[in-house]
Amino acid sequence: MLLSMQDISKAFSGVAALRSASLTIAEGEVMALVGQNGAGKSTLIKILTGAYQRDSGLIRFVGEDVVFSTPAQSQAKGIATIYQEINLAPQRSVAENIYLSREPKTRLGLLDRRAMREGAAAVLKTFNLDIDVDLPVVRFSAATRQMIAIARAVTQKARLVIMDEPTSSLDEREVSILFETIRTLKKNGVAVLFIGHRLDELYEICDRITIMRDGQTVAQSSMREMPKMELVRHMLGKELAAFEAIARDAGNDETKPVRLSVEGVGSGVRVRDVSLTVREGEISGLAGLLGAGRTETARIIFGVDRLEKGSISIDRKERSYTEPADAIADGIGLVSEDRKIDGIIPDMSIRENMTLALLPKLKKAGIVDRARQQEIVARYIKALGVKCASPDQPIKELSGGNQQKVLLARWLCTDPRILIIDEPTRGIDIGAKAEILKLLRSLADEGLSVLMISSELEELLAAADRVTILSDGRSVAVLKRNELSETALLSAMAHQVN
Amino acid sequence: MTTIDTSAPTSRAARLNVAQFLGRYGTFSAFVLLLLFNIFVTPNFLSWQTLNVNLTQVATIVIVATGMTLVIATGGIDLSVGSLMAIAGAAAPMIFMGKLLPIDNTGILIILSFILPVLLVMAFGWFNGLLVTRFSIQPIVATLVLFIAGRGLAQVATNGNLQVFKNPDFQFIALGRIAGIPAQVIIMIIVAVLAHCLIRYTVIGRQIIAVGGNEKAARLTGIPVRRVKTFVYIVSGALAGIAGLIVVARNSASDANLVGLGMELDAIAAVAVGGSLLTGGRANILGTVLGAFVIQLVRYTLLANGVPDAAALIVKAGLIIVAVFIQQRAKA
């Protein structure tokens, strides 16, 4: 074995990120590493490269026990990492980048530009890349830049190249060039750790696969012996405590009027062709693997990202927003996936965070109507059961579940017609999860249309009236309530026709 | 379901450590210490004369620093304030001396010499906002444009000449008194109080804080981020303009080379010493006022005790380091 990581554990301020995770890679092998957001992939890699220190466990690389305390040390031993946004110096030439920080010198101690140029051209030639090595890196396409980064790794005598979602910004032709490069690496005995989530690509290029979930490695096998369904099942797993089925009326959903209709929407490479509908008073689920384009679809509907093709209608009227403010004016709300980055204003109070979207309606001559604001906040704190010391407590001091309730209230108090909620229960303890799902259900029963993006099968099964499944930026299936089952969801996500 | 738990704040208050105390009251403590020091050491410190000198000198810093506080609250910075002061300061005398407009009525000219220069620099503030929002240029670079070009404009407009004048009506804003209080001190108080209320009580004020606290999240709640940012640069420009008018009125002369020179740094220092985070998301107007007073008092203390102005600059820098250090400790 080239690399063997055994029983690696790591906790961040008491919260376990990795629990006895393991990973082995043989020489010249392409290993796939997959898992949902937060499964522990990047923590594992950062421990391998020395960016983080493990709490316990063993790492053996090329036959010796190693402890890397900085990324520089792991690089010196032959581990190279190629990130999504490649770490090259964009304005410097190809040759300079390939030899960055270990430039060949002449006898006078000056840069040996000729050696750099010839060496760079030679190594690029082994990847069938014939480019002018004097041009700055910024002049080349994403795929070429990636190959330059790989060439750099090769000249560093890397034994293992880690590629973090290398295909996420490449088109199909560029992907095939990248795969050709990976095959060349293999031939030279270099191992590749390939982190990705497009299943077809994994099956095409990888020899073996390691699947992570909740900080553990849940499966390790050769790619051939891992059917797609099995792979997806391992990745998504099951909540330990299943939600109790949430009661709902037995009325025929298909007769309710359509409130939101998305037709053939596309934008960039992440969203290619998505269609979905949300009827009045229903929870419409949006499922798919990481990178399938769910969050991006929500952002297009909400006017954060630009609609490039297709159409969006609300109550049968065509709509396209350029700013979230326009979507909000039309009665749409979006609870985003990442509370810290897109949701809370950490230093502001619960009261202010809750009423941010409502502020324009809370003013009298430009001044915030404090009495009404306090009354609304008190009402929602009580209705949603937000546990806090006082409405004036900074929101950053609340637990994840309580923050989520405040963000939910932020939209509910604007009295929306459509609520888009991205991973409603991410990072929330199990009790609060059921509570939030029940709340969504009762809101839907009162007529609210909910578009619920979720990676958790149980959540979709428990709460959704219909589920649209996305894969690689396309809507590939719609399951109505009577067709919903774990198997149906899994096979649709694995993109298999039964 | 538990809803409101009132027990928490007391335990939180008990955990207030020294760093947090300094973070909250440090500027005020420094101000009180400086006052006490002067009362015992500096001769004739407790006199109307001293109060007058300090108040009139601090007024323009406070006015400009108030605008700077708003800009910094959005996570930006405005380096152009000093140059905008020069522009407003150059334009006003040209107007009331009748060089610019074909109007004979001196009363109207005086009124226009208050209004037009401020409107002019507001337009420059809008230009700053445009660079920051539409063209996504970093605020420090965007406002550097007018920091450099603004003073140049003022010099070109005046041919680099000193404009000397004596015009009691115009100079009322610097030399006049209302109920014994210098007019510029009254302007300073009005500006600070209005800005304080703007931040605390108005929708735009809260939106300014939200944009500085988390711009992405702010946009997703429908806050017109670009409009909010443009607004603070316009306000900053307007306040710089008012300060420019006061300075030339006080000096009975307008020198485009000197009006507002180095003011951007004094204003930023006042904001930093006053406890507003330079990364945005917080605007402490009262702190900024205190910060400006501390800076002014330090300069006065050193001057009154025979330390040259150059040495005062070094002390000012030291103050900023201490202020930022305390802020970081209080945050952690």
Interface residues (C-beta under 8 A of the other chain):
Chain A: F302 V304 E323 P324 A325 A327 I328 A329 L334 S336 I341 D342 G343 I344 I345 P346 D347 M348 E352 L356 A357 L359 P360 L362 K363 G366 I367 V368 R370 I381 K382 G385 V386 K387 C388 A389 S390 Q393 R410
Chain B: M1 T2 T3 I4 D5 T6 S7 A8 P9 R12 Y201 T202 V203 I204 R206 Q207 I209 A210 G213 N214 K216 A217 A218 R219 L220 T221 G222 I223 P224 G281 R282
